[in-house]
Amino acid sequence: MFLRGEEAKVHKLAEDFGIMVIKEKDGNFSHSNAILLVDPKGMIRNYYDASNPQLDADHIVKDVITLSKGK
């Protein structure tokens, strides 16, 4: 799922989580290649470097399931 919304709010949220976002001349956006696992309180629980070839969806799913169980 991709984050969408008002440009200023999305930019502020990215900034709050330390994600670099650059608006290109053509109106598209470039950003750091990261996946953040955020808990219901807005705290970062894990940061994944999406460019890491060893990162797989199963690892992220395991972390999401663990977080959903309140651990």
N, CA, C and O atoms as a Maestro MAE file, in Angstrom:
{
 s_m_m2io_version
 :::
 2.0.0
}

f_m_ct {
 s_m_title
 :::
 protein
 m_atom[284] {
  # First column is atom index #
  i_m_mmod_type
  r_m_x_coord
  r_m_y_coord
  r_m_z_coord
  i_m_residue_number
  s_m_chain_name
  s_m_pdb_residue_name
  s_m_pdb_atom_name
  i_m_atomic_number
  :::
  1 25 0.855 -1.161 0.000 1 A "MET " " N  " 7
  2 3 0.000 0.000 0.000 1 A "MET " " CA " 6
  3 2 0.909 1.235 0.000 1 A "MET " " C  " 6
  4 15 1.900 1.283 0.728 1 A "MET " " O  " 8
  5 25 0.570 2.205 -0.801 2 A "PHE " " N  " 7
  6 3 1.380 3.404 -0.902 2 A "PHE " " CA " 6
  7 2 0.688 4.568 -0.202 2 A "PHE " " C  " 6
  8 15 -0.536 4.693 -0.225 2 A "PHE " " O  " 8
  9 25 1.495 5.406 0.412 3 A "LEU " " N  " 7
  10 3 0.976 6.573 1.111 3 A "LEU " " CA " 6
  11 2 0.545 7.623 0.101 3 A "LEU " " C  " 6
  12 15 1.299 7.978 -0.805 3 A "LEU " " O  " 8
  13 25 -0.657 8.108 0.267 4 A "ARG " " N  " 7
  14 3 -1.193 9.164 -0.593 4 A "ARG " " CA " 6
  15 2 -1.893 10.182 0.288 4 A "ARG " " C  " 6
  16 15 -2.285 9.880 1.416 4 A "ARG " " O  " 8
  17 25 -2.047 11.391 -0.235 5 A "GLY " " N  " 7
  18 3 -2.754 12.427 0.507 5 A "GLY " " CA " 6
  19 2 -2.285 13.792 0.075 5 A "GLY " " C  " 6
  20 15 -1.634 13.946 -0.959 5 A "GLY " " O  " 8
  21 25 -2.624 14.784 0.881 6 A "GLU " " N  " 7
  22 3 -2.193 16.143 0.585 6 A "GLU " " CA " 6
  23 2 -0.668 16.200 0.619 6 A "GLU " " C  " 6
  24 15 -0.031 15.686 1.538 6 A "GLU " " O  " 8
  25 25 -0.102 16.830 -0.395 7 A "GLU " " N  " 7
  26 3 1.348 16.855 -0.545 7 A "GLU " " CA " 6
  27 2 2.083 17.339 0.702 7 A "GLU " " C  " 6
  28 15 3.059 16.715 1.120 7 A "GLU " " O  " 8
  29 25 1.635 18.428 1.296 8 A "ALA " " N  " 7
  30 3 2.321 18.980 2.473 8 A "ALA " " CA " 6
  31 2 2.264 18.019 3.657 8 A "ALA " " C  " 6
  32 15 3.243 17.872 4.388 8 A "ALA " " O  " 8
  33 25 1.120 17.367 3.846 9 A "LYS " " N  " 7
  34 3 0.984 16.424 4.960 9 A "LYS " " CA " 6
  35 2 1.847 15.183 4.751 9 A "LYS " " C  " 6
  36 15 2.471 14.690 5.691 9 A "LYS " " O  " 8
  37 25 1.881 14.681 3.523 10 A "VAL " " N  " 7
  38 3 2.698 13.508 3.220 10 A "VAL " " CA " 6
  39 2 4.179 13.848 3.401 10 A "VAL " " C  " 6
  40 15 4.937 13.054 3.960 10 A "VAL " " O  " 8
  41 25 4.587 15.025 2.930 11 A "HIS " " N  " 7
  42 3 5.981 15.445 3.078 11 A "HIS " " CA " 6
  43 2 6.355 15.561 4.552 11 A "HIS " " C  " 6
  44 15 7.438 15.135 4.951 11 A "HIS " " O  " 8
  45 25 5.468 16.135 5.364 12 A "LYS " " N  " 7
  46 3 5.729 16.279 6.806 12 A "LYS " " CA " 6
  47 2 5.849 14.915 7.475 12 A "LYS " " C  " 6
  48 15 6.729 14.704 8.310 12 A "LYS " " O  " 8
  49 25 4.967 13.992 7.110 13 A "LEU " " N  " 7
  50 3 5.021 12.646 7.684 13 A "LEU " " CA " 6
  51 2 6.331 11.950 7.321 13 A "LEU " " C  " 6
  52 15 6.969 11.333 8.174 13 A "LEU " " O  " 8
  53 25 6.724 12.053 6.064 14 A "ALA " " N  " 7
  54 3 7.994 11.461 5.634 14 A "ALA " " CA " 6
  55 2 9.148 12.073 6.409 14 A "ALA " " C  " 6
  56 15 10.045 11.360 6.859 14 A "ALA " " O  " 8
  57 25 9.131 13.377 6.565 15 A "GLU " " N  " 7
  58 3 10.173 14.067 7.324 15 A "GLU " " CA " 6
  59 2 10.211 13.583 8.770 15 A "GLU " " C  " 6
  60 15 11.286 13.350 9.322 15 A "GLU " " O  " 8
  61 25 9.031 13.429 9.386 16 A "ASP " " N  " 7
  62 3 8.963 12.965 10.771 16 A "ASP " " CA " 6
  63 2 9.593 11.589 10.956 16 A "ASP " " C  " 6
  64 15 10.149 11.290 12.012 16 A "ASP " " O  " 8
  65 25 9.501 10.754 9.921 17 A "PHE " " N  " 7
  66 3 10.053 9.400 9.999 17 A "PHE " " CA " 6
  67 2 11.433 9.288 9.358 17 A "PHE " " C  " 6
  68 15 11.950 8.182 9.200 17 A "PHE " " O  " 8
  69 25 12.034 10.413 8.990 18 A "GLY " " N  " 7
  70 3 13.390 10.408 8.455 18 A "GLY " " CA " 6
  71 2 13.505 9.881 7.039 18 A "GLY " " C  " 6
  72 15 14.555 9.367 6.653 18 A "GLY " " O  " 8
  73 25 12.431 10.001 6.252 19 A "ILE " " N  " 7
  74 3 12.447 9.536 4.872 19 A "ILE " " CA " 6
  75 2 12.680 10.731 3.958 19 A "ILE " " C  " 6
  76 15 11.966 11.731 4.035 19 A "ILE " " O  " 8
  77 25 13.684 10.621 3.094 20 A "MET " " N  " 7
  78 3 13.982 11.683 2.157 20 A "MET " " CA " 6
  79 2 12.977 11.647 1.004 20 A "MET " " C  " 6
  80 15 12.759 10.595 0.405 20 A "MET " " O  " 8
  81 25 12.373 12.779 0.696 21 A "VAL " " N  " 7
  82 3 11.453 12.896 -0.425 21 A "VAL " " CA " 6
  83 2 11.835 14.133 -1.227 21 A "VAL " " C  " 6
  84 15 12.001 15.220 -0.674 21 A "VAL " " O  " 8
  85 25 11.970 13.953 -2.534 22 A "ILE " " N  " 7
  86 3 12.328 15.060 -3.419 22 A "ILE " " CA " 6
  87 2 11.295 15.130 -4.535 22 A "ILE " " C  " 6
  88 15 11.018 14.131 -5.198 22 A "ILE " " O  " 8
  89 25 10.727 16.315 -4.738 23 A "LYS " " N  " 7
  90 3 9.794 16.508 -5.852 23 A "LYS " " CA " 6
  91 2 10.605 16.822 -7.101 23 A "LYS " " C  " 6
  92 15 11.391 17.768 -7.125 23 A "LYS " " O  " 8
  93 25 10.404 16.018 -8.130 24 A "GLU " " N  " 7
  94 3 11.126 16.191 -9.386 24 A "GLU " " CA " 6
  95 2 10.455 17.269 -10.228 24 A "GLU " " C  " 6
  96 15 9.311 17.644 -9.969 24 A "GLU " " O  " 8
  97 25 11.164 17.765 -11.230 25 A "LYS " " N  " 7
  98 3 10.636 18.810 -12.106 25 A "LYS " " CA " 6
  99 2 9.368 18.370 -12.834 25 A "LYS " " C  " 6
  100 15 8.516 19.197 -13.159 25 A "LYS " " O  " 8
  101 25 9.244 17.066 -13.091 26 A "ASP " " N  " 7
  102 3 8.075 16.568 -13.819 26 A "ASP " " CA " 6
  103 2 6.870 16.329 -12.907 26 A "ASP " " C  " 6
  104 15 5.825 15.870 -13.370 26 A "ASP " " O  " 8
  105 25 7.010 16.640 -11.609 27 A "GLY " " N  " 7
  106 3 5.907 16.483 -10.671 27 A "GLY " " CA " 6
  107 2 5.912 15.161 -9.918 27 A "GLY " " C  " 6
  108 15 5.165 14.995 -8.954 27 A "GLY " " O  " 8
  109 25 6.747 14.219 -10.348 28 A "ASN " " N  " 7
  110 3 6.874 12.949 -9.630 28 A "ASN " " CA " 6
  111 2 7.760 13.138 -8.410 28 A "ASN " " C  " 6
  112 15 8.407 14.173 -8.255 28 A "ASN " " O  " 8
  113 25 7.785 12.132 -7.545 29 A "PHE " " N  " 7
  114 3 8.580 12.208 -6.330 29 A "PHE " " CA " 6
  115 2 9.597 11.082 -6.289 29 A "PHE " " C  " 6
  116 15 9.309 9.952 -6.684 29 A "PHE " " O  " 8
  117 25 10.780 11.401 -5.812 30 A "SER " " N  " 7
  118 3 11.802 10.396 -5.523 30 A "SER " " CA " 6
  119 2 11.908 10.312 -4.012 30 A "SER " " C  " 6
  120 15 11.753 11.314 -3.314 30 A "SER " " O  " 8
  121 25 12.172 9.119 -3.510 31 A "HIS " " N  " 7
  122 3 12.266 8.958 -2.058 31 A "HIS " " CA " 6
  123 2 13.235 7.836 -1.740 31 A "HIS " " C  " 6
  124 15 13.567 7.019 -2.599 31 A "HIS " " O  " 8
  125 25 13.682 7.809 -0.500 32 A "SER " " N  " 7
  126 3 14.563 6.733 -0.072 32 A "SER " " CA " 6
  127 2 13.798 5.425 -0.156 32 A "SER " " C  " 6
  128 15 12.578 5.394 0.001 32 A "SER " " O  " 8
  129 25 14.513 4.365 -0.400 33 A "ASN " " N  " 7
  130 3 13.913 3.054 -0.633 33 A "ASN " " CA " 6
  131 2 13.831 2.300 0.689 33 A "ASN " " C  " 6
  132 15 14.656 1.436 0.983 33 A "ASN " " O  " 8
  133 25 12.815 2.647 1.478 34 A "ALA " " N  " 7
  134 3 12.682 2.068 2.807 34 A "ALA " " CA " 6
  135 2 11.252 1.615 3.046 34 A "ALA " " C  " 6
  136 15 10.303 2.150 2.473 34 A "ALA " " O  " 8
  137 25 11.126 0.622 3.902 35 A "ILE " " N  " 7
  138 3 9.824 0.170 4.373 35 A "ILE " " CA " 6
  139 2 9.855 0.333 5.893 35 A "ILE " " C  " 6
  140 15 10.766 -0.155 6.562 35 A "ILE " " O  " 8
  141 25 8.849 1.025 6.424 36 A "LEU " " N  " 7
  142 3 8.779 1.246 7.862 36 A "LEU " " CA " 6
  143 2 7.603 0.488 8.434 36 A "LEU " " C  " 6
  144 15 6.498 0.537 7.894 36 A "LEU " " O  " 8
  145 25 7.842 -0.210 9.523 37 A "LEU " " N  " 7
  146 3 6.771 -0.877 10.263 37 A "LEU " " CA " 6
  147 2 6.450 0.026 11.448 37 A "LEU " " C  " 6
  148 15 7.280 0.222 12.335 37 A "LEU " " O  " 8
  149 25 5.230 0.575 11.450 38 A "VAL " " N  " 7
  150 3 4.824 1.556 12.451 38 A "VAL " " CA " 6
  151 2 3.684 0.973 13.271 38 A "VAL " " C  " 6
  152 15 2.725 0.433 12.718 38 A "VAL " " O  " 8
  153 25 3.792 1.083 14.601 39 A "ASP " " N  " 7
  154 3 2.744 0.535 15.467 39 A "ASP " " CA " 6
  155 2 1.568 1.509 15.570 39 A "ASP " " C  " 6
  156 15 1.658 2.634 15.079 39 A "ASP " " O  " 8
  157 25 0.475 1.094 16.196 40 A "PRO " " N  " 7
  158 3 -0.709 1.961 16.293 40 A "PRO " " CA " 6
  159 2 -0.464 3.287 17.017 40 A "PRO " " C  " 6
  160 15 -1.236 4.232 16.851 40 A "PRO " " O  " 8
  161 25 0.595 3.363 17.811 41 A "LYS " " N  " 7
  162 3 0.917 4.604 18.514 41 A "LYS " " CA " 6
  163 2 1.807 5.526 17.684 41 A "LYS " " C  " 6
  164 15 2.195 6.601 18.140 41 A "LYS " " O  " 8
  165 25 2.131 5.094 16.454 42 A "GLY " " N  " 7
  166 3 2.956 5.913 15.570 42 A "GLY " " CA " 6
  167 2 4.447 5.742 15.779 42 A "GLY " " C  " 6
  168 15 5.238 6.523 15.251 42 A "GLY " " O  " 8
  169 25 4.843 4.735 16.539 43 A "MET " " N  " 7
  170 3 6.259 4.491 16.805 43 A "MET " " CA " 6
  171 2 6.821 3.538 15.748 43 A "MET " " C  " 6
  172 15 6.186 2.542 15.400 43 A "MET " " O  " 8
  173 25 8.006 3.849 15.247 44 A "ILE " " N  " 7
  174 3 8.664 2.955 14.296 44 A "ILE " " CA " 6
  175 2 9.114 1.717 15.041 44 A "ILE " " C  " 6
  176 15 9.862 1.806 16.015 44 A "ILE " " O  " 8
  177 25 8.658 0.559 14.582 45 A "ARG " " N  " 7
  178 3 9.034 -0.705 15.214 45 A "ARG " " CA " 6
  179 2 10.125 -1.417 14.431 45 A "ARG " " C  " 6
  180 15 10.885 -2.207 14.992 45 A "ARG " " O  " 8
  181 25 10.201 -1.138 13.132 46 A "ASN " " N  " 7
  182 3 11.281 -1.702 12.331 46 A "ASN " " CA " 6
  183 2 11.444 -0.864 11.076 46 A "ASN " " C  " 6
  184 15 10.494 -0.270 10.568 46 A "ASN " " O  " 8
  185 25 12.673 -0.834 10.596 47 A "TYR " " N  " 7
  186 3 13.039 -0.096 9.393 47 A "TYR " " CA " 6
  187 2 13.726 -1.099 8.479 47 A "TYR " " C  " 6
  188 15 14.714 -1.724 8.864 47 A "TYR " " O  " 8
  189 25 13.207 -1.249 7.287 48 A "TYR " " N  " 7
  190 3 13.770 -2.214 6.337 48 A "TYR " " CA " 6
  191 2 14.349 -1.464 5.153 48 A "TYR " " C  " 6
  192 15 13.705 -0.575 4.597 48 A "TYR " " O  " 8
  193 25 15.560 -1.820 4.771 49 A "ASP " " N  " 7
  194 3 16.172 -1.274 3.560 49 A "ASP " " CA " 6
  195 2 15.646 -2.096 2.391 49 A "ASP " " C  " 6
  196 15 16.081 -3.227 2.178 49 A "ASP " " O  " 8
  197 25 14.717 -1.531 1.639 50 A "ALA " " N  " 7
  198 3 14.056 -2.276 0.565 50 A "ALA " " CA " 6
  199 2 14.995 -2.616 -0.579 50 A "ALA " " C  " 6
  200 15 14.651 -3.438 -1.428 50 A "ALA " " O  " 8
  201 25 16.171 -2.007 -0.625 51 A "SER " " N  " 7
  202 3 17.131 -2.346 -1.677 51 A "SER " " CA " 6
  203 2 18.009 -3.536 -1.290 51 A "SER " " C  " 6
  204 15 18.829 -3.988 -2.088 51 A "SER " " O  " 8
  205 25 17.839 -4.043 -0.064 52 A "ASN " " N  " 7
  206 3 18.604 -5.204 0.398 52 A "ASN " " CA " 6
  207 2 18.077 -6.459 -0.300 52 A "ASN " " C  " 6
  208 15 16.919 -6.827 -0.097 52 A "ASN " " O  " 8
  209 25 18.891 -7.117 -1.108 53 A "PRO " " N  " 7
  210 3 18.411 -8.300 -1.838 53 A "PRO " " CA " 6
  211 2 18.044 -9.473 -0.921 53 A "PRO " " C  " 6
  212 15 17.357 -10.398 -1.355 53 A "PRO " " O  " 8
  213 25 18.489 -9.446 0.327 54 A "GLN " " N  " 7
  214 3 18.170 -10.529 1.253 54 A "GLN " " CA " 6
  215 2 16.846 -10.308 1.981 54 A "GLN " " C  " 6
  216 15 16.364 -11.207 2.672 54 A "GLN " " O  " 8
  217 25 16.255 -9.128 1.836 55 A "LEU " " N  " 7
  218 3 14.961 -8.846 2.461 55 A "LEU " " CA " 6
  219 2 13.869 -9.527 1.659 55 A "LEU " " C  " 6
  220 15 13.799 -9.383 0.439 55 A "LEU " " O  " 8
  221 25 13.023 -10.266 2.348 56 A "ASP " " N  " 7
  222 3 11.903 -10.902 1.654 56 A "ASP " " CA " 6
  223 2 10.600 -10.605 2.390 56 A "ASP " " C  " 6
  224 15 10.599 -10.252 3.569 56 A "ASP " " O  " 8
  225 25 9.513 -10.754 1.678 57 A "ALA " " N  " 7
  226 3 8.192 -10.438 2.232 57 A "ALA " " CA " 6
  227 2 7.874 -11.274 3.462 57 A "ALA " " C  " 6
  228 15 7.225 -10.787 4.388 57 A "ALA " " O  " 8
  229 25 8.321 -12.525 3.486 58 A "ASP " " N  " 7
  230 3 8.035 -13.393 4.636 58 A "ASP " " CA " 6
  231 2 8.582 -12.812 5.935 58 A "ASP " " C  " 6
  232 15 7.945 -12.922 6.983 58 A "ASP " " O  " 8
  233 25 9.750 -12.200 5.872 59 A "HIS " " N  " 7
  234 3 10.358 -11.590 7.058 59 A "HIS " " CA " 6
  235 2 9.486 -10.437 7.561 59 A "HIS " " C  " 6
  236 15 9.234 -10.321 8.760 59 A "HIS " " O  " 8
  237 25 9.032 -9.595 6.647 60 A "ILE " " N  " 7
  238 3 8.198 -8.455 7.019 60 A "ILE " " CA " 6
  239 2 6.860 -8.942 7.573 60 A "ILE " " C  " 6
  240 15 6.379 -8.423 8.580 60 A "ILE " " O  " 8
  241 25 6.263 -9.926 6.924 61 A "VAL " " N  " 7
  242 3 4.983 -10.478 7.387 61 A "VAL " " CA " 6
  243 2 5.128 -11.036 8.793 61 A "VAL " " C  " 6
  244 15 4.257 -10.818 9.635 61 A "VAL " " O  " 8
  245 25 6.202 -11.743 9.057 62 A "LYS " " N  " 7
  246 3 6.450 -12.285 10.408 62 A "LYS " " CA " 6
  247 2 6.485 -11.160 11.439 62 A "LYS " " C  " 6
  248 15 5.904 -11.284 12.517 62 A "LYS " " O  " 8
  249 25 7.167 -10.060 11.108 63 A "ASP " " N  " 7
  250 3 7.240 -8.923 12.033 63 A "ASP " " CA " 6
  251 2 5.871 -8.264 12.231 63 A "ASP " " C  " 6
  252 15 5.537 -7.856 13.343 63 A "ASP " " O  " 8
  253 25 5.081 -8.159 11.164 64 A "VAL " " N  " 7
  254 3 3.746 -7.582 11.264 64 A "VAL " " CA " 6
  255 2 2.861 -8.449 12.165 64 A "VAL " " C  " 6
  256 15 2.118 -7.929 12.997 64 A "VAL " " O  " 8
  257 25 2.944 -9.752 11.998 65 A "ILE " " N  " 7
  258 3 2.138 -10.672 12.826 65 A "ILE " " CA " 6
  259 2 2.551 -10.557 14.296 65 A "ILE " " C  " 6
  260 15 1.705 -10.515 15.189 65 A "ILE " " O  " 8
  261 25 3.858 -10.506 14.530 66 A "THR " " N  " 7
  262 3 4.350 -10.349 15.901 66 A "THR " " CA " 6
  263 2 3.839 -9.047 16.515 66 A "THR " " C  " 6
  264 15 3.388 -9.036 17.660 66 A "THR " " O  " 8
  265 25 3.909 -7.950 15.759 67 A "LEU " " N  " 7
  266 3 3.431 -6.666 16.250 67 A "LEU " " CA " 6
  267 2 1.930 -6.694 16.489 67 A "LEU " " C  " 6
  268 15 1.451 -6.109 17.460 67 A "LEU " " O  " 8
  269 25 1.189 -7.357 15.630 68 A "SER " " N  " 7
  270 3 -0.269 -7.400 15.783 68 A "SER " " CA " 6
  271 2 -0.696 -8.177 17.026 68 A "SER " " C  " 6
  272 15 -1.811 -8.000 17.516 68 A "SER " " O  " 8
  273 25 0.185 -9.035 17.536 69 A "LYS " " N  " 7
  274 3 -0.093 -9.790 18.758 69 A "LYS " " CA " 6
  275 2 0.327 -9.018 20.005 69 A "LYS " " C  " 6
  276 15 0.258 -9.525 21.124 69 A "LYS " " O  " 8
  277 25 0.768 -7.772 19.784 70 A "GLY " " N  " 7
  278 3 1.126 -6.910 20.925 70 A "GLY " " CA " 6
  279 2 2.491 -7.166 21.486 70 A "GLY " " C  " 6
  280 15 2.754 -6.827 22.640 70 A "GLY " " O  " 8
  281 25 3.371 -7.753 20.709 71 A "LYS " " N  " 7
  282 3 4.720 -8.049 21.209 71 A "LYS " " CA " 6
  283 2 5.707 -7.043 20.716 71 A "LYS " " C  " 6
  284 15 6.893 -7.133 21.036 71 A "LYS " " O  " 8
  :::
 }
 m_bond[283] {
  # First column is bond index #
  i_m_from
  i_m_to
  i_m_order
  :::
  1 1 2 1
  2 2 3 1
  3 3 4 2
  4 3 5 1
  5 5 6 1
  6 6 7 1
  7 7 8 2
  8 7 9 1
  9 9 10 1
  10 10 11 1
  11 11 12 2
  12 11 13 1
  13 13 14 1
  14 14 15 1
  15 15 16 2
  16 15 17 1
  17 17 18 1
  18 18 19 1
  19 19 20 2
  20 19 21 1
  21 21 22 1
  22 22 23 1
  23 23 24 2
  24 23 25 1
  25 25 26 1
  26 26 27 1
  27 27 28 2
  28 27 29 1
  29 29 30 1
  30 30 31 1
  31 31 32 2
  32 31 33 1
  33 33 34 1
  34 34 35 1
  35 35 36 2
  36 35 37 1
  37 37 38 1
  38 38 39 1
  39 39 40 2
  40 39 41 1
  41 41 42 1
  42 42 43 1
  43 43 44 2
  44 43 45 1
  45 45 46 1
  46 46 47 1
  47 47 48 2
  48 47 49 1
  49 49 50 1
  50 50 51 1
  51 51 52 2
  52 51 53 1
  53 53 54 1
  54 54 55 1
  55 55 56 2
  56 55 57 1
  57 57 58 1
  58 58 59 1
  59 59 60 2
  60 59 61 1
  61 61 62 1
  62 62 63 1
  63 63 64 2
  64 63 65 1
  65 65 66 1
  66 66 67 1
  67 67 68 2
  68 67 69 1
  69 69 70 1
  70 70 71 1
  71 71 72 2
  72 71 73 1
  73 73 74 1
  74 74 75 1
  75 75 76 2
  76 75 77 1
  77 77 78 1
  78 78 79 1
  79 79 80 2
  80 79 81 1
  81 81 82 1
  82 82 83 1
  83 83 84 2
  84 83 85 1
  85 85 86 1
  86 86 87 1
  87 87 88 2
  88 87 89 1
  89 89 90 1
  90 90 91 1
  91 91 92 2
  92 91 93 1
  93 93 94 1
  94 94 95 1
  95 95 96 2
  96 95 97 1
  97 97 98 1
  98 98 99 1
  99 99 100 2
  100 99 101 1
  101 101 102 1
  102 102 103 1
  103 103 104 2
  104 103 105 1
  105 105 106 1
  106 106 107 1
  107 107 108 2
  108 107 109 1
  109 109 110 1
  110 110 111 1
  111 111 112 2
  112 111 113 1
  113 113 114 1
  114 114 115 1
  115 115 116 2
  116 115 117 1
  117 117 118 1
  118 118 119 1
  119 119 120 2
  120 119 121 1
  121 121 122 1
  122 122 123 1
  123 123 124 2
  124 123 125 1
  125 125 126 1
  126 126 127 1
  127 127 128 2
  128 127 129 1
  129 129 130 1
  130 130 131 1
  131 131 132 2
  132 131 133 1
  133 133 134 1
  134 134 135 1
  135 135 136 2
  136 135 137 1
  137 137 138 1
  138 138 139 1
  139 139 140 2
  140 139 141 1
  141 141 142 1
  142 142 143 1
  143 143 144 2
  144 143 145 1
  145 145 146 1
  146 146 147 1
  147 147 148 2
  148 147 149 1
  149 149 150 1
  150 150 151 1
  151 151 152 2
  152 151 153 1
  153 153 154 1
  154 154 155 1
  155 155 156 2
  156 155 157 1
  157 157 158 1
  158 158 159 1
  159 159 160 2
  160 159 161 1
  161 161 162 1
  162 162 163 1
  163 163 164 2
  164 163 165 1
  165 165 166 1
  166 166 167 1
  167 167 168 2
  168 167 169 1
  169 169 170 1
  170 170 171 1
  171 171 172 2
  172 171 173 1
  173 173 174 1
  174 174 175 1
  175 175 176 2
  176 175 177 1
  177 177 178 1
  178 178 179 1
  179 179 180 2
  180 179 181 1
  181 181 182 1
  182 182 183 1
  183 183 184 2
  184 183 185 1
  185 185 186 1
  186 186 187 1
  187 187 188 2
  188 187 189 1
  189 189 190 1
  190 190 191 1
  191 191 192 2
  192 191 193 1
  193 193 194 1
  194 194 195 1
  195 195 196 2
  196 195 197 1
  197 197 198 1
  198 198 199 1
  199 199 200 2
  200 199 201 1
  201 201 202 1
  202 202 203 1
  203 203 204 2
  204 203 205 1
  205 205 206 1
  206 206 207 1
  207 207 208 2
  208 207 209 1
  209 209 210 1
  210 210 211 1
  211 211 212 2
  212 211 213 1
  213 213 214 1
  214 214 215 1
  215 215 216 2
  216 215 217 1
  217 217 218 1
  218 218 219 1
  219 219 220 2
  220 219 221 1
  221 221 222 1
  222 222 223 1
  223 223 224 2
  224 223 225 1
  225 225 226 1
  226 226 227 1
  227 227 228 2
  228 227 229 1
  229 229 230 1
  230 230 231 1
  231 231 232 2
  232 231 233 1
  233 233 234 1
  234 234 235 1
  235 235 236 2
  236 235 237 1
  237 237 238 1
  238 238 239 1
  239 239 240 2
  240 239 241 1
  241 241 242 1
  242 242 243 1
  243 243 244 2
  244 243 245 1
  245 245 246 1
  246 246 247 1
  247 247 248 2
  248 247 249 1
  249 249 250 1
  250 250 251 1
  251 251 252 2
  252 251 253 1
  253 253 254 1
  254 254 255 1
  255 255 256 2
  256 255 257 1
  257 257 258 1
  258 258 259 1
  259 259 260 2
  260 259 261 1
  261 261 262 1
  262 262 263 1
  263 263 264 2
  264 263 265 1
  265 265 266 1
  266 266 267 1
  267 267 268 2
  268 267 269 1
  269 269 270 1
  270 270 271 1
  271 271 272 2
  272 271 273 1
  273 273 274 1
  274 274 275 1
  275 275 276 2
  276 275 277 1
  277 277 278 1
  278 278 279 1
  279 279 280 2
  280 279 281 1
  281 281 282 1
  282 282 283 1
  283 283 284 2
  :::
 }
}
